[in-house]
Amino acid sequence: MADANQRDETLGDPVEQLARLFAENPAWDEAARYLDPAATSDIYFSHEPGRVWHIERRAGVTQLLPGASERPDLVFRFSPHAVRELSREHDGIAAFAIALFRLALAPDPDRGVRIRIVAPFIELTRRGYVKLLLAGGPSLLAFGVEHGVRGLADLRALVRRLRRSESDTWERDGR
């Protein structure tokens, strides 16, 4: 079995692959329209320790750019495996979001996505993240219920529990 962090030559470099996903995937493009143009996230990759990128919308296109954003709402660490899995998802906001959240729940960090929430719940709401989750419709809401998020109060409590302003070790040390 191949190492989860190896480059898949058929799909290209995971960084380039994720950049294409943000710029070209119809599900991502639809999702990004719910977010405020000021919404931004920092992106790390498990196979590129110590390097940081960020995403932002420019001229209606989500771009993956080198360097950290000034004030990210979220911070992600993607494994090459997770990028490959997300690149296969083209069935709309709900399917894409469920795939992302399943990868975030994966116990093996070399096969999943790590997420750190930076912004407070009210800021996430202002920037459109709650609208985006609601746009996922019944299947995304059912996924939330399956994982203990039955409504807005549960979502707010989850964000409060997961929100941290201090960096994770993978941000500081590149692990």
C-alpha positions as CSV (number, residue, x, y, z in Angstrom):
1,M,0.0,0.0,0.0
2,A,1.3,3.5,-0.9
3,D,2.2,6.0,1.8
4,A,-0.7,8.4,2.4
5,N,1.6,11.4,2.0
6,Q,3.1,10.3,-1.3
7,R,2.4,12.3,-4.4
8,D,-0.1,10.7,-6.7
9,E,1.5,11.2,-10.1
10,T,-1.9,10.7,-11.9
11,L,-3.3,13.7,-10.0
12,G,-0.2,15.9,-9.5
13,D,1.1,17.7,-6.5
14,P,-1.5,18.0,-3.7
15,V,-0.9,21.8,-3.4
16,E,-1.6,22.3,-7.1
17,Q,-4.5,19.9,-6.9
18,L,-6.1,21.8,-4.0
19,A,-5.5,25.1,-5.8
20,R,-7.4,23.7,-8.8
21,L,-10.1,22.3,-6.6
22,F,-10.7,25.8,-5.0
23,A,-10.6,27.5,-8.4
24,E,-12.5,25.0,-10.6
25,N,-14.7,22.6,-8.6
26,P,-18.4,23.5,-9.1
27,A,-19.3,22.5,-5.5
28,W,-16.5,24.7,-4.0
29,D,-17.5,27.6,-6.3
30,E,-21.1,27.3,-5.2
31,A,-20.1,27.1,-1.6
32,A,-17.7,30.1,-1.8
33,R,-20.5,32.3,-3.0
34,Y,-22.2,32.1,0.4
35,L,-19.1,33.5,2.1
36,D,-18.2,37.1,2.6
37,P,-15.3,38.2,0.3
38,A,-13.3,38.9,3.5
39,A,-13.5,35.3,4.6
40,T,-10.1,33.6,4.5
41,S,-8.4,30.5,5.8
42,D,-4.8,29.5,6.3
43,I,-3.8,26.2,4.7
44,Y,-1.0,23.8,5.7
45,F,-0.1,20.4,4.1
46,S,1.3,17.4,5.9
47,H,3.8,16.7,3.2
48,E,5.1,20.4,3.2
49,P,6.0,21.0,6.8
50,G,6.5,24.6,7.9
51,R,5.0,26.1,4.7
52,V,1.7,28.0,4.8
53,W,-0.7,29.2,2.2
54,H,-4.0,30.9,2.4
55,I,-7.2,31.1,0.4
56,E,-9.1,34.2,-0.6
57,R,-11.6,35.2,-3.2
58,R,-10.3,37.5,-6.0
59,A,-12.6,38.5,-8.9
60,G,-15.0,35.7,-7.9
61,V,-12.4,33.0,-7.9
62,T,-11.0,31.3,-4.8
63,Q,-7.2,31.3,-5.0
64,L,-4.6,29.4,-3.0
65,L,-1.8,31.9,-2.3
66,P,1.5,31.5,-0.6
67,G,1.9,32.9,2.9
68,A,-0.4,33.3,5.9
69,S,-3.5,35.5,5.8
70,E,-3.7,38.5,8.1
71,R,-6.7,37.2,10.1
72,P,-7.8,33.7,9.2
73,D,-11.2,32.5,10.2
74,L,-10.1,28.9,10.0
75,V,-6.8,27.0,9.7
76,F,-6.6,23.7,7.8
77,R,-4.0,21.0,7.5
78,F,-4.6,18.7,4.5
79,S,-2.9,15.4,3.9
80,P,-2.3,14.4,0.3
81,H,-4.9,11.6,0.8
82,A,-7.5,14.1,1.9
83,V,-6.9,16.3,-1.1
84,R,-7.3,13.3,-3.4
85,E,-10.6,12.4,-1.6
86,L,-12.0,15.9,-1.8
87,S,-11.0,16.2,-5.5
88,R,-13.3,13.3,-6.3
89,E,-16.3,15.2,-4.8
90,H,-18.4,17.0,-7.4
91,D,-22.0,16.5,-6.1
92,G,-22.7,19.9,-4.5
93,I,-22.2,21.7,-1.3
94,A,-23.6,18.9,1.0
95,A,-21.5,16.1,-0.4
96,F,-18.3,18.3,-0.4
97,A,-18.9,19.4,3.2
98,I,-19.7,15.9,4.4
99,A,-16.5,14.6,2.8
100,L,-14.5,17.4,4.4
101,F,-16.0,16.8,7.9
102,R,-15.5,13.0,7.6
103,L,-11.9,13.6,6.8
104,A,-11.7,16.0,9.8
105,L,-13.0,13.2,12.0
106,A,-10.5,10.7,10.6
107,P,-8.3,9.4,13.5
108,D,-5.2,9.1,11.3
109,P,-3.7,12.6,10.7
110,D,-1.8,11.3,7.7
111,R,-5.1,10.5,6.0
112,G,-7.4,13.4,7.1
113,V,-7.8,17.1,7.5
114,R,-7.1,19.0,10.7
115,I,-9.2,22.1,11.4
116,R,-8.6,24.9,13.9
117,I,-11.3,27.5,14.3
118,V,-9.8,30.9,14.9
119,A,-12.7,33.3,14.6
120,P,-15.5,33.6,17.2
121,F,-18.9,32.2,16.3
122,I,-20.4,35.7,15.7
123,E,-17.7,36.5,13.1
124,L,-18.2,33.1,11.4
125,T,-21.9,33.9,11.2
126,R,-21.2,37.4,9.8
127,R,-18.9,36.0,7.2
128,G,-21.5,33.5,5.9
129,Y,-20.3,30.1,7.3
130,V,-23.7,29.4,9.0
131,K,-25.6,30.2,5.8
132,L,-23.2,27.9,3.9
133,L,-23.9,25.0,6.3
134,L,-27.6,25.6,5.9
135,A,-27.2,25.7,2.1
136,G,-26.0,22.1,2.5
137,G,-29.6,21.1,3.0
138,P,-31.1,18.0,4.7
139,S,-28.2,15.6,4.1
140,L,-25.6,18.0,5.7
141,L,-28.0,18.7,8.6
142,A,-28.6,15.0,9.0
143,F,-24.8,14.5,9.2
144,G,-24.6,17.2,11.9
145,V,-27.4,15.5,13.9
146,E,-25.6,12.2,13.5
147,H,-22.6,13.8,15.2
148,G,-24.4,15.7,17.9
149,V,-25.1,19.0,16.2
150,R,-28.9,19.3,16.3
151,G,-29.3,23.1,15.9
152,L,-27.7,26.5,16.1
153,A,-27.1,26.2,19.9
154,D,-25.2,23.0,19.4
155,L,-23.2,24.5,16.6
156,R,-22.3,27.5,18.7
157,A,-21.2,25.2,21.6
158,L,-19.1,23.2,19.2
159,V,-17.4,26.3,17.8
160,R,-16.7,27.5,21.4
161,R,-15.2,24.1,22.3
162,L,-13.0,23.9,19.1
163,R,-12.0,27.6,18.9
164,R,-8.4,28.3,19.8
165,S,-6.3,31.3,19.1
166,E,-3.0,29.6,19.8
167,S,-1.4,27.6,17.0
168,D,-1.4,23.8,16.9
169,T,1.9,21.9,16.8
170,W,1.5,21.3,13.1
171,E,1.4,25.0,12.5
172,R,4.4,25.8,14.7
173,D,6.6,22.7,14.0
174,G,5.3,21.6,10.6
175,R,4.2,18.2,12.0
